[in-house]
Amino acid sequence: MICKCGGVLNVIRVETPPKHLSKQEKLVYSRLCDVECLNCEKIYYSQPFDDGNRLNIAKDLRRGGD
Ligand SMILES: [Zn+2]
């Protein structure tokens, strides 16, 4: 992610999935994160953190194949 000023955004906080979710639900849960621009120090709240990662999780068929 890039700030409007052109600076690089650094993730400073990531949401924790709600505790009542099952393992499976946590895997597909889209977490939000807060990011801060390393250049102008502007903070963007509640940005999508897991966006685009879900396909990779679904593709990993080796896990849990007990
Ligand atoms: Zn900036």
N, CA, C, O and the ligand as a Tripos MOL2 file, in Angstrom:
@<TRIPOS>MOLECULE
protein
  265   263    67     0     0
PROTEIN
NO_CHARGES

@<TRIPOS>ATOM
      1 N           0.8400   -1.1970    0.0000 N.3       1 MET1
      2 CA          0.0000    0.0000    0.0000 C.3       1 MET1
      3 C           0.8800    1.2540    0.0000 C.2       1 MET1
      4 O           1.9530    1.2830    0.6030 O.2       1 MET1
      5 N           0.4050    2.2590   -0.6770 N.am      2 ILE2
      6 CA          1.1580    3.5070   -0.7880 C.3       2 ILE2
      7 C           0.2690    4.6680   -0.3490 C.2       2 ILE2
      8 O          -0.9110    4.7180   -0.6960 O.2       2 ILE2
      9 N           0.8270    5.5830    0.4000 N.am      3 CYS3
     10 CA          0.1170    6.7790    0.8650 C.3       3 CYS3
     11 C          -0.1000    7.7390   -0.3030 C.2       3 CYS3
     12 O           0.5610    7.6500   -1.3380 O.2       3 CYS3
     13 N          -1.0430    8.6570   -0.1070 N.am      4 LYS4
     14 CA         -1.3000    9.6640   -1.1420 C.3       4 LYS4
     15 C          -0.0640   10.5120   -1.4100 C.2       4 LYS4
     16 O           0.1100   11.0320   -2.5120 O.2       4 LYS4
     17 N           0.7980   10.6530   -0.3970 N.am      5 CYS5
     18 CA          2.0000   11.4650   -0.5580 C.3       5 CYS5
     19 C           3.0930   10.6930   -1.2780 C.2       5 CYS5
     20 O           4.1390   11.2510   -1.6090 O.2       5 CYS5
     21 N           2.8480    9.4040   -1.5220 N.am      6 GLY6
     22 CA          3.8500    8.5950   -2.2050 C.3       6 GLY6
     23 C           4.7130    7.7850   -1.2580 C.2       6 GLY6
     24 O           5.5370    6.9820   -1.6940 O.2       6 GLY6
     25 N           4.5250    7.9950    0.0450 N.am      7 GLY7
     26 CA          5.3020    7.2620    1.0410 C.3       7 GLY7
     27 C           4.7940    5.8380    1.2120 C.2       7 GLY7
     28 O           3.6680    5.5150    0.8360 O.2       7 GLY7
     29 N           5.6420    4.9970    1.7830 N.am      8 VAL8
     30 CA          5.2840    3.6040    2.0280 C.3       8 VAL8
     31 C           4.4830    3.4940    3.3200 C.2       8 VAL8
     32 O           4.8310    4.1040    4.3310 O.2       8 VAL8
     33 N           3.3990    2.7040    3.2780 N.am      9 LEU9
     34 CA          2.5760    2.5190    4.4660 C.3       9 LEU9
     35 C           3.0550    1.3050    5.2610 C.2       9 LEU9
     36 O           3.2500    0.2210    4.7110 O.2       9 LEU9
     37 N           3.2350    1.5070    6.5420 N.am     10 ASN10
     38 CA          3.7270    0.4650    7.4320 C.3      10 ASN10
     39 C           2.5800   -0.0120    8.3270 C.2      10 ASN10
     40 O           1.9050    0.8080    8.9500 O.2      10 ASN10
     41 N           2.3520   -1.3220    8.3970 N.am     11 VAL11
     42 CA          1.2830   -1.8590    9.2400 C.3      11 VAL11
     43 C           1.6620   -1.7220   10.7080 C.2      11 VAL11
     44 O           2.6970   -2.2340   11.1350 O.2      11 VAL11
     45 N           0.8220   -1.0280   11.4860 N.am     12 ILE12
     46 CA          1.1520   -0.8240   12.9030 C.3      12 ILE12
     47 C           0.2590   -1.6470   13.8180 C.2      12 ILE12
     48 O           0.5950   -1.8430   14.9860 O.2      12 ILE12
     49 N          -0.8780   -2.1360   13.3120 N.am     13 ARG13
     50 CA         -1.7710   -2.9220   14.1660 C.3      13 ARG13
     51 C          -2.6480   -3.7910   13.2860 C.2      13 ARG13
     52 O          -3.1660   -3.3270   12.2700 O.2      13 ARG13
     53 N          -2.8180   -5.0530   13.6680 N.am     14 VAL14
     54 CA         -3.6760   -5.9590   12.9120 C.3      14 VAL14
     55 C          -4.7960   -6.4560   13.8110 C.2      14 VAL14
     56 O          -4.5710   -6.8140   14.9670 O.2      14 VAL14
     57 N          -5.9960   -6.4740   13.2700 N.am     15 GLU15
     58 CA         -7.1450   -6.9430   14.0230 C.3      15 GLU15
     59 C          -7.0010   -8.4210   14.3650 C.2      15 GLU15
     60 O          -6.4980   -9.2060   13.5600 O.2      15 GLU15
     61 N          -7.4410   -8.7940   15.5530 N.am     16 THR16
     62 CA         -7.4780  -10.2060   15.9390 C.3      16 THR16
     63 C          -8.8790  -10.7390   15.6570 C.2      16 THR16
     64 O          -9.8670  -10.1140   16.0410 O.2      16 THR16
     65 N          -8.9730  -11.8820   14.9930 N.am     17 PRO17
     66 CA        -10.3070  -12.4300   14.7090 C.3      17 PRO17
     67 C         -11.0540  -12.7020   16.0170 C.2      17 PRO17
     68 O         -10.4320  -13.0760   17.0110 O.2      17 PRO17
     69 N         -12.3640  -12.5210   16.0300 N.am     18 PRO18
     70 CA        -13.1570  -12.7700   17.2430 C.3      18 PRO18
     71 C         -12.9020  -14.1690   17.7960 C.2      18 PRO18
     72 O         -12.7960  -15.1280   17.0320 O.2      18 PRO18
     73 N         -12.8060  -14.2890   19.1050 N.am     19 LYS19
     74 CA        -12.4390  -15.5600   19.7310 C.3      19 LYS19
     75 C         -13.4610  -16.6730   19.5240 C.2      19 LYS19
     76 O         -13.1130  -17.8520   19.5790 O.2      19 LYS19
     77 N         -14.7070  -16.3120   19.2880 N.am     20 HIS20
     78 CA        -15.7380  -17.3430   19.1740 C.3      20 HIS20
     79 C         -15.7040  -18.0600   17.8260 C.2      20 HIS20
     80 O         -16.4000  -19.0550   17.6240 O.2      20 HIS20
     81 N         -14.8860  -17.5440   16.9050 N.am     21 LEU21
     82 CA        -14.8260  -18.1810   15.5880 C.3      21 LEU21
     83 C         -14.0860  -19.5110   15.6590 C.2      21 LEU21
     84 O         -13.1700  -19.6740   16.4650 O.2      21 LEU21
     85 N         -14.4820  -20.4540   14.8230 N.am     22 SER22
     86 CA        -13.7750  -21.7280   14.7530 C.3      22 SER22
     87 C         -12.4940  -21.5410   13.9480 C.2      22 SER22
     88 O         -12.3070  -20.5090   13.3040 O.2      22 SER22
     89 N         -11.6060  -22.5460   13.9860 N.am     23 LYS23
     90 CA        -10.3620  -22.4850   13.2230 C.3      23 LYS23
     91 C         -10.6340  -22.1740   11.7590 C.2      23 LYS23
     92 O          -9.9830  -21.3210   11.1550 O.2      23 LYS23
     93 N         -11.5920  -22.8710   11.2110 N.am     24 GLN24
     94 CA        -11.9330  -22.7170    9.7980 C.3      24 GLN24
     95 C         -12.4120  -21.3000    9.5070 C.2      24 GLN24
     96 O         -12.0310  -20.6960    8.5040 O.2      24 GLN24
     97 N         -13.2480  -20.7850   10.3920 N.am     25 GLU25
     98 CA        -13.7800  -19.4350   10.1870 C.3      25 GLU25
     99 C         -12.6880  -18.3780   10.3070 C.2      25 GLU25
    100 O         -12.7260  -17.3550    9.6230 O.2      25 GLU25
    101 N         -11.7070  -18.6340   11.1900 N.am     26 LYS26
    102 CA        -10.6100  -17.6820   11.3320 C.3      26 LYS26
    103 C          -9.7640  -17.6160   10.0680 C.2      26 LYS26
    104 O          -9.2340  -16.5630    9.7140 O.2      26 LYS26
    105 N          -9.6430  -18.7700    9.3860 N.am     27 LEU27
    106 CA         -8.8430  -18.8200    8.1670 C.3      27 LEU27
    107 C          -9.4080  -17.9160    7.0780 C.2      27 LEU27
    108 O          -8.6590  -17.3030    6.3170 O.2      27 LEU27
    109 N         -10.7220  -17.8400    7.0110 N.am     28 VAL28
    110 CA        -11.3350  -17.0460    5.9460 C.3      28 VAL28
    111 C         -11.7660  -15.6650    6.4250 C.2      28 VAL28
    112 O         -12.2890  -14.8650    5.6480 O.2      28 VAL28
    113 N         -11.5440  -15.3920    7.7050 N.am     29 TYR29
    114 CA        -11.9120  -14.0990    8.2620 C.3      29 TYR29
    115 C         -11.0140  -13.0040    7.6980 C.2      29 TYR29
    116 O          -9.7890  -13.1210    7.7290 O.2      29 TYR29
    117 N         -11.6210  -11.9490    7.1870 N.am     30 SER30
    118 CA        -10.8380  -10.8430    6.6310 C.3      30 SER30
    119 C         -10.4930   -9.8370    7.7210 C.2      30 SER30
    120 O         -11.3400   -9.0580    8.1590 O.2      30 SER30
    121 N          -9.2490   -9.8670    8.1460 N.am     31 ARG31
    122 CA         -8.8370   -8.9500    9.2000 C.3      31 ARG31
    123 C          -8.6040   -7.5400    8.6580 C.2      31 ARG31
    124 O          -8.3080   -7.3490    7.4780 O.2      31 ARG31
    125 N          -8.7450   -6.5640    9.5470 N.am     32 LEU32
    126 CA         -8.4420   -5.1770    9.1980 C.3      32 LEU32
    127 C          -7.1550   -4.7760    9.8980 C.2      32 LEU32
    128 O          -6.7620   -5.3870   10.8910 O.2      32 LEU32
    129 N          -6.5060   -3.7530    9.3780 N.am     33 CYS33
    130 CA         -5.2810   -3.2980   10.0350 C.3      33 CYS33
    131 C          -5.1950   -1.7800    9.9670 C.2      33 CYS33
    132 O          -5.8420   -1.1420    9.1370 O.2      33 CYS33
    133 N          -4.3890   -1.2190   10.8530 N.am     34 ASP34
    134 CA         -4.1000    0.2140   10.8250 C.3      34 ASP34
    135 C          -2.7050    0.3680   10.2400 C.2      34 ASP34
    136 O          -1.7790   -0.3480   10.6220 O.2      34 ASP34
    137 N          -2.5640    1.2930    9.3260 N.am     35 VAL35
    138 CA         -1.2590    1.5040    8.7050 C.3      35 VAL35
    139 C          -0.8390    2.9620    8.8640 C.2      35 VAL35
    140 O          -1.6750    3.8650    8.8950 O.2      35 VAL35
    141 N           0.4450    3.1690    8.9630 N.am     36 GLU36
    142 CA          0.9830    4.5130    9.1270 C.3      36 GLU36
    143 C           1.9780    4.8020    8.0190 C.2      36 GLU36
    144 O           2.8090    3.9580    7.6820 O.2      36 GLU36
    145 N           1.8900    5.9980    7.4530 N.am     37 CYS37
    146 CA          2.8270    6.3900    6.4060 C.3      37 CYS37
    147 C           4.1880    6.6920    7.0190 C.2      37 CYS37
    148 O           4.2990    7.4560    7.9770 O.2      37 CYS37
    149 N           5.2230    6.0760    6.4460 N.am     38 LEU38
    150 CA          6.5730    6.2980    6.9790 C.3      38 LEU38
    151 C           7.0870    7.6840    6.6070 C.2      38 LEU38
    152 O           8.0630    8.1640    7.1840 O.2      38 LEU38
    153 N           6.4430    8.3120    5.6620 N.am     39 ASN39
    154 CA          6.8970    9.6140    5.1910 C.3      39 ASN39
    155 C           6.1990   10.7720    5.9130 C.2      39 ASN39
    156 O           6.8640   11.6110    6.5200 O.2      39 ASN39
    157 N           4.8530   10.8220    5.8490 N.am     40 CYS40
    158 CA          4.1210   11.9600    6.4320 C.3      40 CYS40
    159 C           3.4370   11.6060    7.7530 C.2      40 CYS40
    160 O           2.8160   12.4670    8.3770 O.2      40 CYS40
    161 N           3.5470   10.3260    8.1910 N.am     41 GLU41
    162 CA          3.0130    9.8610    9.4710 C.3      41 GLU41
    163 C           1.4950    9.9020    9.5580 C.2      41 GLU41
    164 O           0.9330    9.8500   10.6520 O.2      41 GLU41
    165 N           0.8350    9.9950    8.4200 N.am     42 LYS42
    166 CA         -0.6210    9.9180    8.4210 C.3      42 LYS42
    167 C          -1.0180    8.4640    8.6960 C.2      42 LYS42
    168 O          -0.3850    7.5350    8.1960 O.2      42 LYS42
    169 N          -2.0820    8.2780    9.5030 N.am     43 ILE43
    170 CA         -2.5310    6.9240    9.8360 C.3      43 ILE43
    171 C          -3.8540    6.6220    9.1340 C.2      43 ILE43
    172 O          -4.8010    7.4060    9.1890 O.2      43 ILE43
    173 N          -3.8930    5.4670    8.4740 N.am     44 TYR44
    174 CA         -5.1150    5.0040    7.8210 C.3      44 TYR44
    175 C          -5.6630    3.8470    8.6470 C.2      44 TYR44
    176 O          -4.9940    2.8310    8.8330 O.2      44 TYR44
    177 N          -6.8930    4.0140    9.1430 N.am     45 TYR45
    178 CA         -7.4800    2.9800    9.9860 C.3      45 TYR45
    179 C          -8.3180    2.0040    9.1790 C.2      45 TYR45
    180 O          -8.8440    2.3360    8.1160 O.2      45 TYR45
    181 N          -8.4290    0.7870    9.7110 N.am     46 SER46
    182 CA         -9.3190   -0.2410    9.1700 C.3      46 SER46
    183 C          -9.1020   -0.5290    7.6940 C.2      46 SER46
    184 O         -10.0510   -0.5500    6.9100 O.2      46 SER46
    185 N          -7.8700   -0.7470    7.3270 N.am     47 GLN47
    186 CA         -7.5590   -1.1440    5.9560 C.3      47 GLN47
    187 C          -7.6390   -2.6670    5.8490 C.2      47 GLN47
    188 O          -7.3400   -3.3680    6.8160 O.2      47 GLN47
    189 N          -8.0390   -3.1880    4.6810 N.am     48 PRO48
    190 CA         -8.0850   -4.6460    4.5360 C.3      48 PRO48
    191 C          -6.6850   -5.2470    4.6110 C.2      48 PRO48
    192 O          -5.7840   -4.8380    3.8790 O.2      48 PRO48
    193 N          -6.5120   -6.2210    5.5030 N.am     49 PHE49
    194 CA         -5.1990   -6.8190    5.6950 C.3      49 PHE49
    195 C          -5.0770   -8.1390    4.9400 C.2      49 PHE49
    196 O          -4.0200   -8.4420    4.3860 O.2      49 PHE49
    197 N          -6.1290   -8.9070    4.9160 N.am     50 ASP50
    198 CA         -6.0840  -10.2380    4.3070 C.3      50 ASP50
    199 C          -6.5260  -10.2400    2.8540 C.2      50 ASP50
    200 O          -6.5770  -11.2890    2.2130 O.2      50 ASP50
    201 N          -6.8430   -9.0680    2.3400 N.am     51 ASP51
    202 CA         -7.3150   -8.9860    0.9640 C.3      51 ASP51
    203 C          -6.3170   -9.6380    0.0080 C.2      51 ASP51
    204 O          -5.1400   -9.2800   -0.0120 O.2      51 ASP51
    205 N          -6.7950  -10.5920   -0.7760 N.am     52 GLY52
    206 CA         -5.9090  -11.2260   -1.7560 C.3      52 GLY52
    207 C          -5.1780  -12.4320   -1.2260 C.2      52 GLY52
    208 O          -4.5330  -13.1470   -1.9920 O.2      52 GLY52
    209 N          -5.2620  -12.6780    0.0780 N.am     53 ASN53
    210 CA         -4.5730  -13.8270    0.6470 C.3      53 ASN53
    211 C          -5.4550  -15.0700    0.7100 C.2      53 ASN53
    212 O          -4.9770  -16.1830    0.9280 O.2      53 ASN53
    213 N          -6.7140  -14.8570    0.5200 N.am     54 ARG54
    214 CA         -7.6340  -15.9670    0.7330 C.3      54 ARG54
    215 C          -7.4520  -17.0940   -0.2720 C.2      54 ARG54
    216 O          -7.6210  -18.2640    0.0700 O.2      54 ARG54
    217 N          -7.1110  -16.7520   -1.5020 N.am     55 LEU55
    218 CA         -6.9230  -17.7800   -2.5220 C.3      55 LEU55
    219 C          -5.7940  -18.7250   -2.1360 C.2      55 LEU55
    220 O          -5.8940  -19.9340   -2.3430 O.2      55 LEU55
    221 N          -4.7280  -18.1810   -1.5800 N.am     56 ASN56
    222 CA         -3.5940  -19.0040   -1.1920 C.3      56 ASN56
    223 C          -3.9690  -20.0100   -0.1110 C.2      56 ASN56
    224 O          -3.5310  -21.1600   -0.1260 O.2      56 ASN56
    225 N          -4.7910  -19.5460    0.8260 N.am     57 ILE57
    226 CA         -5.2200  -20.4410    1.9100 C.3      57 ILE57
    227 C          -6.0430  -21.5910    1.3260 C.2      57 ILE57
    228 O          -5.8700  -22.7500    1.7030 O.2      57 ILE57
    229 N          -6.9390  -21.2510    0.4010 N.am     58 ALA58
    230 CA         -7.8000  -22.2670   -0.1790 C.3      58 ALA58
    231 C          -7.0040  -23.2750   -1.0030 C.2      58 ALA58
    232 O          -7.3990  -24.4340   -1.1270 O.2      58 ALA58
    233 N          -5.8800  -22.8260   -1.5660 N.am     59 LYS59
    234 CA         -5.0970  -23.6990   -2.4270 C.3      59 LYS59
    235 C          -4.2060  -24.6790   -1.6610 C.2      59 LYS59
    236 O          -3.7630  -25.6860   -2.2140 O.2      59 LYS59
    237 N          -3.9460  -24.3740   -0.3750 N.am     60 ASP60
    238 CA         -3.0360  -25.2170    0.3770 C.3      60 ASP60
    239 C          -3.7530  -26.5040    0.8170 C.2      60 ASP60
    240 O          -4.3310  -26.5720    1.9020 O.2      60 ASP60
    241 N          -3.6990  -27.4970   -0.0390 N.am     61 LEU61
    242 CA         -4.4550  -28.7350    0.2160 C.3      61 LEU61
    243 C          -3.6710  -29.7150    1.0830 C.2      61 LEU61
    244 O          -4.2230  -30.7260    1.5180 O.2      61 LEU61
    245 N          -2.4180  -29.4390    1.3370 N.am     62 ARG62
    246 CA         -1.6060  -30.3880    2.1110 C.3      62 ARG62
    247 C          -1.9450  -30.3420    3.5900 C.2      62 ARG62
    248 O          -1.7080  -31.3040    4.3200 O.2      62 ARG62
    249 N          -2.5050  -29.2080    4.0310 N.am     63 ARG63
    250 CA         -2.7890  -29.0530    5.4470 C.3      63 ARG63
    251 C          -3.9880  -29.8840    5.8870 C.2      63 ARG63
    252 O          -4.9720  -29.9880    5.1530 O.2      63 ARG63
    253 N          -3.9200  -30.4570    7.0350 N.am     64 GLY64
    254 CA         -5.0560  -31.1370    7.6390 C.3      64 GLY64
    255 C          -5.5120  -32.3710    6.8870 C.2      64 GLY64
    256 O          -6.6660  -32.7800    7.0140 O.2      64 GLY64
    257 N          -4.6450  -32.9560    6.1240 N.am     65 GLY65
    258 CA         -5.0260  -34.1410    5.3730 C.3      65 GLY65
    259 C          -4.8110  -35.4310    6.1470 C.2      65 GLY65
    260 O          -4.4490  -36.4610    5.5790 O.2      65 GLY65
    261 N          -5.0350  -35.3570    7.4220 N.am     66 ASP66
    262 CA         -4.7840  -36.5020    8.2860 C.3      66 ASP66
    263 C          -5.5640  -37.7360    7.8780 C.2      66 ASP66
    264 O          -5.4490  -38.7800    8.5210 O.2      66 ASP66
    265 ZN          2.1340    9.9200    3.4660 Zn       67 ZN67
@<TRIPOS>BOND
     1     1     2 1
     2     2     3 1
     3     3     4 2
     4     3     5 am
     5     5     6 1
     6     6     7 1
     7     7     8 2
     8     7     9 am
     9     9    10 1
    10    10    11 1
    11    11    12 2
    12    11    13 am
    13    13    14 1
    14    14    15 1
    15    15    16 2
    16    15    17 am
    17    17    18 1
    18    18    19 1
    19    19    20 2
    20    19    21 am
    21    21    22 1
    22    22    23 1
    23    23    24 2
    24    23    25 am
    25    25    26 1
    26    26    27 1
    27    27    28 2
    28    27    29 am
    29    29    30 1
    30    30    31 1
    31    31    32 2
    32    31    33 am
    33    33    34 1
    34    34    35 1
    35    35    36 2
    36    35    37 am
    37    37    38 1
    38    38    39 1
    39    39    40 2
    40    39    41 am
    41    41    42 1
    42    42    43 1
    43    43    44 2
    44    43    45 am
    45    45    46 1
    46    46    47 1
    47    47    48 2
    48    47    49 am
    49    49    50 1
    50    50    51 1
    51    51    52 2
    52    51    53 am
    53    53    54 1
    54    54    55 1
    55    55    56 2
    56    55    57 am
    57    57    58 1
    58    58    59 1
    59    59    60 2
    60    59    61 am
    61    61    62 1
    62    62    63 1
    63    63    64 2
    64    63    65 am
    65    65    66 1
    66    66    67 1
    67    67    68 2
    68    67    69 am
    69    69    70 1
    70    70    71 1
    71    71    72 2
    72    71    73 am
    73    73    74 1
    74    74    75 1
    75    75    76 2
    76    75    77 am
    77    77    78 1
    78    78    79 1
    79    79    80 2
    80    79    81 am
    81    81    82 1
    82    82    83 1
    83    83    84 2
    84    83    85 am
    85    85    86 1
    86    86    87 1
    87    87    88 2
    88    87    89 am
    89    89    90 1
    90    90    91 1
    91    91    92 2
    92    91    93 am
    93    93    94 1
    94    94    95 1
    95    95    96 2
    96    95    97 am
    97    97    98 1
    98    98    99 1
    99    99   100 2
   100    99   101 am
   101   101   102 1
   102   102   103 1
   103   103   104 2
   104   103   105 am
   105   105   106 1
   106   106   107 1
   107   107   108 2
   108   107   109 am
   109   109   110 1
   110   110   111 1
   111   111   112 2
   112   111   113 am
   113   113   114 1
   114   114   115 1
   115   115   116 2
   116   115   117 am
   117   117   118 1
   118   118   119 1
   119   119   120 2
   120   119   121 am
   121   121   122 1
   122   122   123 1
   123   123   124 2
   124   123   125 am
   125   125   126 1
   126   126   127 1
   127   127   128 2
   128   127   129 am
   129   129   130 1
   130   130   131 1
   131   131   132 2
   132   131   133 am
   133   133   134 1
   134   134   135 1
   135   135   136 2
   136   135   137 am
   137   137   138 1
   138   138   139 1
   139   139   140 2
   140   139   141 am
   141   141   142 1
   142   142   143 1
   143   143   144 2
   144   143   145 am
   145   145   146 1
   146   146   147 1
   147   147   148 2
   148   147   149 am
   149   149   150 1
   150   150   151 1
   151   151   152 2
   152   151   153 am
   153   153   154 1
   154   154   155 1
   155   155   156 2
   156   155   157 am
   157   157   158 1
   158   158   159 1
   159   159   160 2
   160   159   161 am
   161   161   162 1
   162   162   163 1
   163   163   164 2
   164   163   165 am
   165   165   166 1
   166   166   167 1
   167   167   168 2
   168   167   169 am
   169   169   170 1
   170   170   171 1
   171   171   172 2
   172   171   173 am
   173   173   174 1
   174   174   175 1
   175   175   176 2
   176   175   177 am
   177   177   178 1
   178   178   179 1
   179   179   180 2
   180   179   181 am
   181   181   182 1
   182   182   183 1
   183   183   184 2
   184   183   185 am
   185   185   186 1
   186   186   187 1
   187   187   188 2
   188   187   189 am
   189   189   190 1
   190   190   191 1
   191   191   192 2
   192   191   193 am
   193   193   194 1
   194   194   195 1
   195   195   196 2
   196   195   197 am
   197   197   198 1
   198   198   199 1
   199   199   200 2
   200   199   201 am
   201   201   202 1
   202   202   203 1
   203   203   204 2
   204   203   205 am
   205   205   206 1
   206   206   207 1
   207   207   208 2
   208   207   209 am
   209   209   210 1
   210   210   211 1
   211   211   212 2
   212   211   213 am
   213   213   214 1
   214   214   215 1
   215   215   216 2
   216   215   217 am
   217   217   218 1
   218   218   219 1
   219   219   220 2
   220   219   221 am
   221   221   222 1
   222   222   223 1
   223   223   224 2
   224   223   225 am
   225   225   226 1
   226   226   227 1
   227   227   228 2
   228   227   229 am
   229   229   230 1
   230   230   231 1
   231   231   232 2
   232   231   233 am
   233   233   234 1
   234   234   235 1
   235   235   236 2
   236   235   237 am
   237   237   238 1
   238   238   239 1
   239   239   240 2
   240   239   241 am
   241   241   242 1
   242   242   243 1
   243   243   244 2
   244   243   245 am
   245   245   246 1
   246   246   247 1
   247   247   248 2
   248   247   249 am
   249   249   250 1
   250   250   251 1
   251   251   252 2
   252   251   253 am
   253   253   254 1
   254   254   255 1
   255   255   256 2
   256   255   257 am
   257   257   258 1
   258   258   259 1
   259   259   260 2
   260   259   261 am
   261   261   262 1
   262   262   263 1
   263   263   264 2
@<TRIPOS>SUBSTRUCTURE
     1 MET1         2 RESIDUE 1 A MET
     2 ILE2         6 RESIDUE 1 A ILE
     3 CYS3        10 RESIDUE 1 A CYS
     4 LYS4        14 RESIDUE 1 A LYS
     5 CYS5        18 RESIDUE 1 A CYS
     6 GLY6        22 RESIDUE 1 A GLY
     7 GLY7        26 RESIDUE 1 A GLY
     8 VAL8        30 RESIDUE 1 A VAL
     9 LEU9        34 RESIDUE 1 A LEU
    10 ASN10       38 RESIDUE 1 A ASN
    11 VAL11       42 RESIDUE 1 A VAL
    12 ILE12       46 RESIDUE 1 A ILE
    13 ARG13       50 RESIDUE 1 A ARG
    14 VAL14       54 RESIDUE 1 A VAL
    15 GLU15       58 RESIDUE 1 A GLU
    16 THR16       62 RESIDUE 1 A THR
    17 PRO17       66 RESIDUE 1 A PRO
    18 PRO18       70 RESIDUE 1 A PRO
    19 LYS19       74 RESIDUE 1 A LYS
    20 HIS20       78 RESIDUE 1 A HIS
    21 LEU21       82 RESIDUE 1 A LEU
    22 SER22       86 RESIDUE 1 A SER
    23 LYS23       90 RESIDUE 1 A LYS
    24 GLN24       94 RESIDUE 1 A GLN
    25 GLU25       98 RESIDUE 1 A GLU
    26 LYS26      102 RESIDUE 1 A LYS
    27 LEU27      106 RESIDUE 1 A LEU
    28 VAL28      110 RESIDUE 1 A VAL
    29 TYR29      114 RESIDUE 1 A TYR
    30 SER30      118 RESIDUE 1 A SER
    31 ARG31      122 RESIDUE 1 A ARG
    32 LEU32      126 RESIDUE 1 A LEU
    33 CYS33      130 RESIDUE 1 A CYS
    34 ASP34      134 RESIDUE 1 A ASP
    35 VAL35      138 RESIDUE 1 A VAL
    36 GLU36      142 RESIDUE 1 A GLU
    37 CYS37      146 RESIDUE 1 A CYS
    38 LEU38      150 RESIDUE 1 A LEU
    39 ASN39      154 RESIDUE 1 A ASN
    40 CYS40      158 RESIDUE 1 A CYS
    41 GLU41      162 RESIDUE 1 A GLU
    42 LYS42      166 RESIDUE 1 A LYS
    43 ILE43      170 RESIDUE 1 A ILE
    44 TYR44      174 RESIDUE 1 A TYR
    45 TYR45      178 RESIDUE 1 A TYR
    46 SER46      182 RESIDUE 1 A SER
    47 GLN47      186 RESIDUE 1 A GLN
    48 PRO48      190 RESIDUE 1 A PRO
    49 PHE49      194 RESIDUE 1 A PHE
    50 ASP50      198 RESIDUE 1 A ASP
    51 ASP51      202 RESIDUE 1 A ASP
    52 GLY52      206 RESIDUE 1 A GLY
    53 ASN53      210 RESIDUE 1 A ASN
    54 ARG54      214 RESIDUE 1 A ARG
    55 LEU55      218 RESIDUE 1 A LEU
    56 ASN56      222 RESIDUE 1 A ASN
    57 ILE57      226 RESIDUE 1 A ILE
    58 ALA58      230 RESIDUE 1 A ALA
    59 LYS59      234 RESIDUE 1 A LYS
    60 ASP60      238 RESIDUE 1 A ASP
    61 LEU61      242 RESIDUE 1 A LEU
    62 ARG62      246 RESIDUE 1 A ARG
    63 ARG63      250 RESIDUE 1 A ARG
    64 GLY64      254 RESIDUE 1 A GLY
    65 GLY65      258 RESIDUE 1 A GLY
    66 ASP66      262 RESIDUE 1 A ASP
    67 ZN67       265 GROUP 0 **** ****
